[in-house]
Amino acid sequence: MTEISSADEVRRLFDEQGYLADEGTATAVFLTLRLGLPLLLEGEPGVGKTAAAQVLARVLDAPLVRLQCYEGLTANEALYDWNHQRQLLAIRLAEAQHERLTEADLFSEEFLIERPILRCIRHTGPRAPVLLIDEVDRADDEFEALLLEALGEGSVTVPELGTFTAARPPIVVLTSNRSRDLHDALRRRCLYHWLEYPEPERVVAILRRSAPSATAALIESAAQFVGHVRNQEVDKPPGIAEAINWVAALSALGATELVREVVVPTLGALAKTPDDRDVVIDSLTTYAFG
């Protein structure tokens, strides 16, 4: 694993991967690596939470294992499951050969399916994997209890086989859009960092990296306009991801400067609901282009 000695080095390595991390994010990542604690990243959608974990895996040259959370997520989908089809085939084969299978035969490692968390716990490669538990706030409250053993002890218990403990604990990054409050027990096991929407100067720098074909004037005007949209009464304020997509759309249409004629047709990259689109269009009557 790449040995990272400081938060400044995190910023440099992330910068080489095209991710402009601020001081707070770089410090949180460094402390996660140094202390071996999970990192909980919260913030509005589109500010770079998921991308931070992806870049971290690339920087460390480590496998990235992603668990996308959603309502109704269960242990069978997050921790482990059994290959019921293979178990059934084994039973039929045993019957055909007049053999008898015991429960231990059917619930052995041969039939175990590793889901993301167990896969990371049992990982035997040269580098610890980065486990991304994405949008944990989308999962049910009960799912958080499933995480506590894995996060607190670095282990997963399979009743039929025993407890698996990581020889090299994974680097865990959880993300949350804060659609609901997470339990205190989960928060206490994590380092915490809130990702703010970046200041205008850093937005410009990010857009220059992400859309090198766009003109400087277009990028600066687009960054200002995205800030304008975020200040409107919109349900879903655009994040960095939307800003990047919008500038890419403007550039693809050959725009070199920001004018109303190119803003309206490309609003689908910024406004994600009909109401938000109407709010932004109404705001154009008083917005000073150029």
Phi, psi and omega in degrees: 000141175299128179273118181254125191260350184197166175294326178298324178291324174302313180299317181296313181293321176295320179300321178295336178266006178086013180248116181270094182275139174279176185298319182296317179294316180297320179294318180298317179295315180300315181294326176300316179291319185286320185267345180072025180260149174297153179244122176260116178255120176243156179163172179296156176302141173086013181261002173106021181291307180296319180299326179299317179293320179296317179293321179302317179298320179293319180299320182275354185055045184242153176296143174253122177245121186248130173247107179275119183274152177200165181297130180092004178301133185243172178298324180298334181265339183256322186259294182197165175212174177248143180279088186294328180294316178293324177298317180296318178296321179296321178296314181294321179295318179297318178298318180296330181262010179057041176250161180242125178262137175268170177299323179296328178294321185279330181252062177245174182299336179302330185252006182279132175253119180277119171271176191309315185291312179295325178301320178289321180297323184265006183299134183241011181290176183289341182233139177297138179285159171263117179262113178261112176260096194270132177056054182298336179291345178282337181284165178288161177305321184297332182295328180300325179296328179293334183280337191297318179294316182295319182282320184281323185248350184064037184213161176224132179260125172251109188309322183284340186239341182110196183258129175259127180243135184291127172290327178226097186304141178292157173273115189256128174236122176253141175240150180212135173269004180058041173288341171209162179282136176276155182293148180300324182299322178287317180298322182295336181274358186238151159286153186231140174212132176263124179270114176281155168294130188294157177294159186306320182297321181285329174300315179300315181297319179295316181294325177297322178291319188278334182227070185296339181279346181283148180288156179299319180297319180295317182296314181295318179293321180295319178298319178295321182290322177299319175299321177298315180296320180296336179274354177277170180277068180257150181286325183232088180300136181293140176259192180298320180301317179292322179298317179298314180297323182292314179297322177298321179293316178300317180294322180296331178275001178083014180289137177245347176212162185266116176225160183305325185296335178259341180291309187300313181293341184253010184295344178298341177278341183249314184262120189255005174222157177302321180296317179296321179298317180296319180298315182293317180297319178298325183288344183292338182294335181246002182277134181267106176281153175085000000 
